[in-house]
Amino acid sequence: MKKILKICCFFTLLTGSLYLLSSFLINPGSVSIYKFPYKRAGLTERQAAEHLLSRFSYGATPGQVDSVMKIGLENWFNQQLNADLPDDSLNKRLSVYDGLKLSNAEVCSQYPPGFVIRSMAIKDSVISKDSVNKAVDKKAFNLQLRAYMDKKGFKSDQDLYKQFINQKILRAAYTRNQLQEVMTDFWFNHFNVSFFKGECAQFIPAYERDVIRPNVLGKFGQLLLASAQSPAMLYYLDNFTSVGPPATNLPKPKAKPVAANEGADMMMMGGNNDTTVPNKVKTLTKPANVNGLNENYAREVMELHTLGVEGGYTQQDVTQAARVLTGWTVYPISDNAYGSAMKGLVAKIGENNLAQKGYVREGDFLFTPNRHDQGEKVVLGHRFPAGSDPAAAYQEGVTLLDMLAHQPATAKFISRKLAVRFVSDAPVQSLIDRMAKSFTDHDGDMKQVLITLVTSREFWDKKTLFSKTKSPFELAISSVRGLNADVKDPYPLFSWISRMGQKIYYYQAPTGFPDRGKYWINTGSLLNRMDFSLALASGQVSGVKVNLNKITAKQQAQENAEAIINTYSKLLLPEKKLDQTNKKLVDLLNDPSFLVKANNIVRQDKTVSTAVSEKPEVGASGDMMFMSATSDSKSKVAETVEKQKKNYEMFRTKRTAMQALAAGIIIGSPEFQQR
């Protein structure tokens, strides 16, 4: 009997061990635990693959629809949720940017703001105080500063920002983990910070790298806490200065309803990247500069980050939440300028004595109990009792953020934003409700919420296909991917994206860029989109190499407009019925006036101005693909055509030129502008 029991135990252990071993050996990305209901929506597998790529990536590359079908749609999505595909090629491109791996402290040391360099140069008698902004010979003045920077080993902070912008473009264009990058853009926009506010600018690269990107497919509560403790957010929404009153002078809160749009619009986002006023340094670096309670972050964490404007909170809740978060500030990062505010305090207490005195440090975050409001607070009905225990004081803020992350209003607010991003500008409430339930049931796990979204009938409904308008950034990146372009220098693309109306990382308001089509579409932006499309396809975007012959090598060489249009329609707009559109495009390609206009565009100066409006006008009329062709007066076009008639026939019969124009006008067409 004992022998039988031993044998049974042996086999039980063996079976269990094999099961555990198999769980490690099996690639979780290849296991489908759900099925997409695209067939019930009347879509073919190829149409479904194209739709999946259009929403959860920055656009399909040549042949990618076939590759997704080959591995299976659900398997591809699982791989994207895991976000662990090797990115050797991308990493090689990024390796030239030495500023991307620096800590906040290293950034402050190597890339100090301009006003800090000037202050140091004045102190060292390299330049005079009176010469700042008043130098007669500005070139000589700048050369003096440059020589001083070289001697000290300083680099321009603008070079850091340029590196950071370049990496975003390269990641979006070339990462194999496309969903992670799309979600990084989504969450950065949700927890927006801006280069426009100089106090937080230097900390934005680490903010995206260490706070946003690692958490985009994790649990919402973890991302919320990480963002709240980041120097970029603490400076952007001013919580680093928020201080409670002495314990003997506790406030008596008064209830007051919060206005519908009070939070996002009331806050002035001051500062820039080139602060020159010396006394501003004192304002930001001395702990004594406290104006008491600052409600900016408390308001936005409710209105924009969690509950939403209709989330059921009051002005009293905002004030009380701000009191809970007093003492949340930045650990001293540098000796100069932003990031040095707590340097004197830490030095006085002693680095090794912080913990025993109740100070909490998490990376570059510091909780200072002596600045915390010790009185009783009540937020959304939850009571935080009065007390002087430093550990309990810090935990108040953690508890508050956790409470906000788990509110039903938060589940609905985040679910709605995700549905707007991935389904349509006006998603149906039934989908939002199911996503919100998944959010609540799975503790804010973004993977589960996205699975609920992508397995819904609403996501695959034909009415929602191609219903989203690409932002300028999405248009530029999807064009690069669709043409399999080689981006050697990303910054000219940033210039074009800015010209089209989206200056990434520079959006000033905490709301982030709106995610609705009407925001992006106006007469000026349509002209710029068509100009960009023609310039890119014809190889006139500096730093970007496009080889049209290579990506159509398998296609039979054709000289006529119809054949070329059909070739590029299939390449750039797979699975779209384009009979009528292609006819219009062929007519356009055969129109001498358009060819003259296009010829002027592709020969224009490659330098593009980035001085663009932050908010394009809305409500333009007309087809975007014809805007650029008809912008000149008829008489002017006719005159130009007449002058260039002799060159026209030669120009239109060159296959390379025809290819470039065909690809350009397809990228500029309404169909390609949609995702």
Secondary structure, 3 states (H helix, E strand, C coil): CHHHHHHHHHHHHHHHHHHHHHHHHCCHHHCCCCCCCCCCCCCCHHHHHHHHHHHHCCCCCCCHHHHHHHHCHHHHHHHHHHCCCCCHHHHHHHCCCCCCCCCHHHHHHHCCCHHHHHHHHHHCCCCCHHHCCCCCCHHHHHHHHHHHHHHHCCCCHHHHHHHHHHHHHHHHHHCCCHHHHHHHHHHHHHCCCCCCCHHHHCCHHHHHHHHHHHHCCCEHHHHHHHHHCCHHHHHHCCHHHCCCCCCCCCCCCCCCCCCCCHHHHHCCCCCCCCCCCHHHHHHHHCCCCCCCCCCHHHHHHHHHHCCCCCCCCCHHHHHHHHHHCCCEEECCCCCCCCCCCCHHHHHHHCHHHCHHHCCEEECCEEECHHHCCCCCEEECCEEECCCCCHHHHHHHHHHHHHHHHCCHHHHHHHHHHHHHHHCCCCCCHHHHHHHHHHHHHCCCEHHHHHHHHHCCHHHHCHHHCCCCECCHHHHHHHHHHHCCCEECCCHHHHHHHHHCCCCCCCCCCCCCCCCCHHHHCCHHHHHHHHHHHHHHHCCCCCCEECCHHHHCCCCCCCCCHHHHHHHHHHHHCCCCCCHHHHHHHHHHHCCHHHHHHHHHHHCCCCCCCCCCCCCCCCCCCCCHHHHHHHCCCHHHHHHHHHHCHHHHHHHHHCHHHHHHHHHHHHHCCHHHHEC
